[in-house]
């Protein structure tokens, strides 16, 4: 095997890396939703509003291969424009 052939083989992310990426994804989604819900422009006497954010850009501290693998495993779902959403368990 040449050096070129070994470099073209995609390496799957480790289980630990996938676990940490999912944790970071959930935290980013939660914080994004909280930020949206706490926005100004809603009356002080209102009960607020629920966030309608369903998909986010995944944290960039993990490579794209990690997000593709999580989507392939069915843990997150690819949306348009490079966004991902959390798969709701039923």
Buried (B, 14 or more C-beta within 10 A) or exposed (E): EEEEEEEEEEEEBEEEBBEBBBEBBEEBBEEBBEEEBEEEEEEEEEEEEEBEBEBBEBBEEBEEEBBBBBBEEEBBBBEEEEBBBBEEEE
